[in-house]
Amino acid sequence: MKKDLLTLLDLSSDQVKKLLERAAVLKKERKKGKVAKTLSGKTLAMVFEKPSTRTRASFDIAMYELGGHSIYLESGSSQLGRGETYFDTGRVLSRYAHGIVVRTFSQSNLEEFSRGSSMPVINGLSDLYHPCQLLTDLLTMQENKKDLSDCVVSYVGDGNNVANSWITAAILLGFTLKIATPKGYEPEAGILKKIDLKSTDNIVITSEPSEAVRDADVVNTDTWFSMGQEVSEEKKKAFAPFQVNGELLRKAKKDAIVLHCLPAHRGEEITNDVMDGPQSRVWDQAENRLHVQKAILEMYLK
């Protein structure tokens, strides 16, 4: 039976921990100049409907360094752009490749692709979830905080795919998660139905950024406008109190780290002094995409 990674909930907590352990080993080996060719002879197809820097580069380089090969397809230059269904595209590509990364708009597109594919499908980003990014964030946390279950994690900003994925991570691993969004911009209602906030001790949803950041070990944010969303002054005004700046960061623990999955709109959701400051782990986080993608590919394609 094939395995997919459409959401973090496709993994068990033990599988998440093993994947992070393997990513850490792969990172250490690469720094020593050692690269294991564990995917020699394997091919990864990457189908992208949204622009990408980190996801595309990290998967492409990961396959190369593991001894495999990748091919990149944009929807506009493939038959998806001419109306071929996601099911049929998945069915065809799985006859060629050993695994498929899909970066798309709707989670339903991804699920249809998976139904058509006989090979593993990995979510490279959808409007609902971003599991590869969250695994990267967890690795970065682990490098700095060690015991993930004891961490207090704060997410401040839009209730988008990253916020949704933080919720799934907290469900799996049990750390304390406090999410602050303006009213009307909370995480997806369907995600919140997975948890009973009244009886759940470790997940808090609030509209007060100070409450979310207070005594946090990790402070996260993301762009206020996801790809494809219209930039509006009204939304900027609503989100202005949710900017991660020096004043807000001082409410977290003194050794708190700051994460941002990038790209960042400096001066909007995060200030330069925080993003480039001593508590920032943004660039380690970006690097860790490569090591985590390697571990994911080994788990699903090997």
Backbone torsions as a table, in degrees:
resi	resn	phi	psi	omega
1	MET	NA	128.8	-176.9
2	LYS	-72.5	153.5	177.8
3	LYS	-110.4	142.6	174.2
4	ASP	-122.7	158.6	171.2
5	LEU	-123.4	82.6	-179.9
6	LEU	-96.7	-24.4	177.6
7	THR	-154.1	158.6	178.3
8	LEU	-59.3	-25.8	-179.5
9	LEU	-70.5	-4.9	170.8
10	ASP	-76.3	-10.1	178.8
11	LEU	-110.5	152.7	170.4
12	SER	-87.2	166.9	177.7
13	SER	-62.1	-37.5	178.0
14	ASP	-64.7	-39.1	178.7
15	GLN	-66.5	-38.6	176.6
16	VAL	-60.7	-46.8	-178.6
17	LYS	-63.0	-41.6	178.9
18	LYS	-66.4	-38.5	179.0
19	LEU	-64.5	-41.9	178.8
20	LEU	-66.8	-38.0	176.8
21	GLU	-62.0	-43.5	-179.6
22	ARG	-67.0	-40.5	178.3
23	ALA	-61.0	-39.7	179.4
24	ALA	-64.5	-40.1	177.6
25	VAL	-65.0	-45.0	-179.6
26	LEU	-62.5	-36.3	178.7
27	LYS	-65.4	-45.8	179.3
28	LYS	-62.9	-42.8	-179.0
29	GLU	-64.0	-40.3	-179.1
30	ARG	-64.0	-38.6	179.8
31	LYS	-66.8	-22.7	177.1
32	LYS	-91.4	1.8	-179.8
33	GLY	83.9	12.5	179.6
34	LYS	-101.8	127.6	178.6
35	VAL	-132.1	117.7	-178.9
36	ALA	-81.2	129.3	179.9
37	LYS	-89.2	59.3	-173.6
38	THR	-75.8	-14.2	-178.8
39	LEU	-117.4	30.6	177.0
40	SER	-57.7	130.1	179.3
41	GLY	85.8	-1.2	179.7
42	LYS	-96.3	149.5	179.2
43	THR	-126.5	135.2	177.8
44	LEU	-112.4	127.6	173.0
45	ALA	-96.5	132.8	178.7
46	MET	-117.1	115.7	-178.5
47	VAL	-110.0	111.7	-173.5
48	PHE	-119.1	124.1	173.3
49	GLU	-103.4	-6.7	178.8
50	LYS	-125.3	151.4	177.7
51	PRO	-61.0	157.0	-178.8
52	SER	-157.9	144.2	168.6
53	THR	-114.4	-65.6	-174.0
54	ARG	-68.5	-44.0	-176.9
55	THR	-64.3	-46.9	-178.8
56	ARG	-66.3	-49.5	-176.4
57	ALA	-63.1	-42.6	-175.8
58	SER	-68.5	-41.6	177.8
59	PHE	-68.1	-41.1	-179.0
60	ASP	-62.9	-50.0	-179.3
61	ILE	-67.8	-37.2	178.6
62	ALA	-59.8	-46.6	179.0
63	MET	-62.6	-42.5	179.9
64	TYR	-61.1	-47.8	-176.4
65	GLU	-70.6	-25.4	177.1
66	LEU	-86.3	4.1	175.1
67	GLY	92.5	3.6	-179.3
68	GLY	-99.4	-165.1	-176.6
69	HIS	-138.7	147.6	176.6
70	SER	-129.0	150.8	172.9
71	ILE	-125.9	144.9	-174.2
72	TYR	-117.0	128.6	-180.0
73	LEU	-126.4	122.4	171.0
74	GLU	-88.9	145.9	-177.6
75	SER	-59.9	-36.1	-177.8
76	GLY	-68.5	-22.9	-179.7
77	SER	-106.2	9.2	176.2
78	SER	-118.4	176.7	-178.4
79	GLN	-71.7	-12.6	172.1
80	LEU	-58.3	-35.7	180.0
81	GLY	-70.3	-10.8	179.7
82	ARG	-114.0	13.6	172.2
83	GLY	102.9	0.9	175.7
84	GLU	-63.7	141.6	-176.4
85	THR	-73.3	157.9	175.8
86	TYR	-64.6	-36.6	178.3
87	PHE	-59.4	-49.2	-177.7
88	ASP	-67.5	-38.6	178.2
89	THR	-63.3	-44.5	177.2
90	GLY	-61.5	-39.3	-179.5
91	ARG	-64.3	-41.4	-179.7
92	VAL	-70.8	-51.1	-174.9
93	LEU	-62.8	-30.5	179.9
94	SER	-71.7	-12.7	172.1
95	ARG	-78.9	-16.8	-178.1
96	TYR	-105.0	-48.5	-169.7
97	ALA	-102.1	161.0	179.5
98	HIS	-90.7	-10.5	177.2
99	GLY	-167.3	158.6	-175.3
100	ILE	-136.3	127.9	171.5
101	VAL	-100.7	128.6	-179.2
102	VAL	-120.8	127.8	177.1
103	ARG	-118.5	109.2	-168.8
104	THR	-140.5	-178.9	-179.9
105	PHE	-85.4	-69.0	-174.0
106	SER	-87.7	139.4	174.6
107	GLN	-60.9	-30.1	178.9
108	SER	-65.7	-32.2	174.9
109	ASN	-62.0	-43.2	-179.8
110	LEU	-63.6	-43.7	-179.4
111	GLU	-66.2	-37.3	176.5
112	GLU	-66.0	-41.2	177.0
113	PHE	-58.5	-44.0	-179.0
114	SER	-63.6	-40.8	-180.0
115	ARG	-62.6	-32.0	179.7
116	GLY	-81.6	-24.7	-173.4
117	SER	-88.1	138.8	173.5
118	SER	-95.1	-1.8	178.3
119	MET	-112.2	161.4	-177.8
120	PRO	-59.0	138.1	176.4
121	VAL	-114.9	130.1	-177.7
122	ILE	-115.2	131.5	179.2
123	ASN	-77.8	107.2	176.4
124	GLY	-84.9	-2.0	175.0
125	LEU	144.9	132.0	168.2
126	SER	-134.3	173.3	179.9
127	ASP	-67.1	-16.8	-176.2
128	LEU	-99.6	-38.2	-174.8
129	TYR	-139.1	156.4	173.8
130	HIS	-141.6	68.7	-172.3
131	PRO	-64.4	-35.8	-179.5
132	CYS	-64.0	-38.1	177.6
133	GLN	-64.7	-42.4	-178.0
134	LEU	-66.5	-36.5	176.1
135	LEU	-63.5	-36.5	175.1
136	THR	-64.2	-43.6	179.3
137	ASP	-63.0	-39.3	179.6
138	LEU	-66.0	-38.4	176.6
139	LEU	-63.2	-42.2	179.8
140	THR	-65.0	-40.2	174.7
141	MET	-60.8	-46.4	-176.6
142	GLN	-61.5	-36.7	178.9
143	GLU	-64.7	-26.7	-174.9
144	ASN	-107.6	-27.0	-173.2
145	LYS	-120.8	-11.6	174.1
146	LYS	68.1	-73.7	-175.2
147	ASP	-91.6	100.9	-175.1
148	LEU	-63.6	-35.2	-175.2
149	SER	-65.8	-21.4	-179.4
150	ASP	-93.3	-1.6	-175.4
151	CYS	-79.1	149.1	168.1
152	VAL	-107.7	115.0	-175.0
153	VAL	-108.3	130.5	177.8
154	SER	-112.6	135.2	172.4
155	TYR	-124.1	124.7	-176.8
156	VAL	-123.6	121.1	178.4
157	GLY	144.4	-143.4	-175.2
158	ASP	-78.3	140.3	176.5
159	GLY	-79.7	65.3	-172.0
160	ASN	-100.2	-159.8	-177.8
161	ASN	-63.2	-31.7	178.0
162	VAL	-70.9	-43.9	176.6
163	ALA	-60.3	-43.8	177.8
164	ASN	-58.7	-40.8	-178.2
165	SER	-71.4	-31.8	174.1
166	TRP	-62.7	-36.9	178.1
167	ILE	-63.2	-44.9	179.4
168	THR	-64.0	-35.5	178.2
169	ALA	-65.8	-41.1	179.3
170	ALA	-66.9	-35.3	176.1
171	ILE	-61.9	-43.8	-176.9
172	LEU	-72.0	-43.6	-168.7
173	LEU	-105.3	-14.4	172.2
174	GLY	81.8	6.6	177.4
175	PHE	-72.8	163.8	178.8
176	THR	-81.0	128.0	-179.2
177	LEU	-124.3	126.5	176.8
178	LYS	-122.3	117.0	-177.2
179	ILE	-109.7	128.2	177.1
180	ALA	-118.1	121.0	175.9
181	THR	-134.9	155.7	171.6
182	PRO	-62.5	153.6	178.1
183	LYS	-60.9	133.2	-177.6
184	GLY	95.8	-7.8	-179.6
185	TYR	-121.7	27.4	-178.8
186	GLU	-68.4	165.2	176.0
187	PRO	-57.5	161.0	-178.3
188	GLU	-48.5	131.9	-178.3
189	ALA	-57.8	-37.3	179.9
190	GLY	-64.3	-31.5	177.1
191	ILE	-70.9	-42.2	-177.9
192	LEU	-66.3	-24.6	177.4
193	LYS	-67.9	-20.0	178.9
194	LYS	-71.9	-15.9	-178.6
195	ILE	-128.9	149.6	173.7
196	ASP	-102.3	99.1	-173.9
197	LEU	-61.1	-27.2	-179.2
198	LYS	-71.9	-27.2	-178.1
199	SER	-114.3	2.6	179.6
200	THR	-96.5	120.3	-176.2
201	ASP	-81.1	-28.2	-168.4
202	ASN	-98.7	-1.7	179.8
203	ILE	-126.8	122.9	-178.6
204	VAL	-125.2	132.7	174.6
205	ILE	-113.8	125.9	-176.5
206	THR	-139.8	166.1	173.7
207	SER	-108.6	13.2	-179.6
208	GLU	-113.6	105.5	-178.3
209	PRO	-59.8	-35.8	179.8
210	SER	-62.8	-38.9	178.8
211	GLU	-65.0	-40.1	-178.7
212	ALA	-69.0	-36.6	-173.6
213	VAL	-86.3	-21.6	-175.1
214	ARG	-55.8	122.6	177.3
215	ASP	63.1	24.4	179.4
216	ALA	-77.6	146.6	172.7
217	ASP	-87.3	-27.9	-177.0
218	VAL	-136.3	130.7	178.0
219	VAL	-118.3	120.8	-177.8
220	ASN	-113.6	152.3	166.7
221	THR	-151.3	174.3	179.5
222	ASP	-153.1	167.5	179.1
223	THR	-57.6	146.8	179.9
224	TRP	-76.9	-18.7	-177.1
225	PHE	-123.0	106.9	178.8
226	SER	-70.7	161.9	-179.0
227	MET	-56.7	130.2	179.7
228	GLY	95.3	-12.7	179.1
229	GLN	-86.7	144.1	177.8
230	GLU	-73.9	134.2	176.5
231	VAL	-79.2	121.4	-178.0
232	SER	-127.2	143.8	177.7
233	GLU	-67.7	-30.6	179.0
234	GLU	-62.6	-43.3	179.2
235	LYS	-69.4	-39.8	177.3
236	LYS	-57.2	-41.9	-179.8
237	LYS	-64.7	-41.5	-179.6
238	ALA	-65.6	-32.5	-175.1
239	PHE	-92.3	-10.2	-175.9
240	ALA	-52.0	-41.0	179.0
241	PRO	-70.7	-6.7	-176.5
242	PHE	-102.1	11.8	176.9
243	GLN	-67.1	134.4	174.9
244	VAL	-85.0	102.6	-178.9
245	ASN	-126.9	-178.6	-176.9
246	GLY	-60.2	-39.8	-179.3
247	GLU	-62.9	-45.5	-179.9
248	LEU	-68.0	-41.0	-177.8
249	LEU	-62.7	-30.4	179.8
250	ARG	-65.0	-14.2	177.3
251	LYS	-82.0	-16.2	177.0
252	ALA	-82.1	176.6	175.8
253	LYS	-63.4	153.2	-176.5
254	LYS	-61.4	-29.7	-179.9
255	ASP	-102.4	20.4	178.2
256	ALA	-63.2	147.5	174.3
257	ILE	-106.0	154.8	-179.2
258	VAL	-113.2	132.5	178.9
259	LEU	-122.7	147.3	173.0
260	HIS	-150.8	126.7	-172.9
261	CYS	-75.7	-11.6	178.2
262	LEU	67.3	152.9	0.8
263	PRO	-73.1	150.6	-179.0
264	ALA	-102.8	145.8	170.5
265	HIS	-105.6	89.9	-175.8
266	ARG	-59.6	135.7	-178.6
267	GLY	91.4	-9.4	174.2
268	GLU	-104.9	-89.0	-176.6
269	GLU	-76.1	-17.3	-179.4
270	ILE	-149.5	145.3	-179.6
271	THR	-95.0	158.5	-178.7
272	ASN	-59.8	-40.9	-175.6
273	ASP	-65.1	-28.6	176.9
274	VAL	-82.3	-46.1	-176.9
275	MET	-64.1	-34.7	-179.4
276	ASP	-103.2	7.8	-175.5
277	GLY	-84.3	177.7	-174.5
278	PRO	-67.4	-21.0	-179.6
279	GLN	-90.0	-8.9	-179.0
280	SER	-72.5	134.3	171.7
281	ARG	-121.3	24.0	-174.4
282	VAL	-60.8	-39.1	-174.9
283	TRP	-79.8	-33.8	171.4
284	ASP	-62.7	-41.5	179.1
285	GLN	-59.8	-44.8	178.9
286	ALA	-63.5	-42.9	177.7
287	GLU	-61.1	-38.1	-175.2
288	ASN	-66.2	-15.1	174.1
289	ARG	-56.3	-41.0	-178.1
290	LEU	-62.2	-47.6	-175.1
291	HIS	-70.4	-36.8	177.3
292	VAL	-69.5	-40.6	178.2
293	GLN	-60.9	-37.6	177.0
294	LYS	-60.3	-46.2	-179.2
295	ALA	-64.3	-39.0	177.4
296	ILE	-62.8	-47.4	-178.1
297	LEU	-62.7	-40.7	176.3
298	GLU	-61.9	-42.7	-177.3
299	MET	-65.2	-35.6	-172.6
300	TYR	-100.6	-24.4	-175.2
301	LEU	-109.2	-19.0	-172.6
302	LYS	-66.5	NA	NA
